[in-house]
Amino acid sequence: KLMNPEVRFAVETVTSDAISEFFETDSRAARRIVAKGLTALKARAAARKARDLVIRKSALESLTLPGKLADCSSRDSESSEIFIVEGDSAGGSAKQGRDRQFQAILPLRGKILNTERAGLNKILSNKEIQAIISALGCGIGDQFDLGNLRYSRVIIMTDADVDGAHITTLLLTFFFRYMPDLIESGHLYIAQPPLYLVKAGRDEEYVYSETDLARAIRELGERKYALQRYKGLGEMNPEQLWTTTMDPERRTILKITLEDAVEADQIFTI
């Protein structure tokens, strides 16, 4: 700005001519420079979009949350938890069976986007991922702020089958790539729903693995029993889902570590 206008014009002319000549003699370099510029432009646009999705928690109430979210009544993030649930059917049972004081439910419709290969713009345009980002309130990537996390425990709850495992892995990949601090700080968990219900007369036992099933049947001896296989969370009524999977006094949840998330990410990379 302090340069004489005539001098500035002369400098700009010489610089422009030199750059034009360079681009003409080295088209590969020109293409690389243009590509870097376009990448930077897309990154800035994606960052703006990410910022728009961030929900800042206030002392009294949060801003607009996803319509499908059944939030808890507590405003204390330290005592609150959110279940990210596979399917509307299971989400309905979870909403009815939960403790509304401290448990929130966010049902997902189908499998979320595979974030291992998708670009950030496409990821942020996905409605299911938008719902997760908005519900948690802490942003993603460079905009992530753990202080704005609305729940102390983020619990993935999917069916105990291959599709459920696939959805869990997709979610772990997303959290690993865009919210690694959520994992590193110990806020991410996986619920452990039962595989079977064994009934023998009035006695009932939920079992969570094939090994436990073999043990339960062995202990029954000659007694007659009925066996129910839970293929999905939606097959359990709200009371059963609470008793087996959601009640903090009786449930089992697995805390996810960065090593778990790295393994999930590698599965999709392979």
Disulfide bonds with the S-S distance in Angstrom:
none
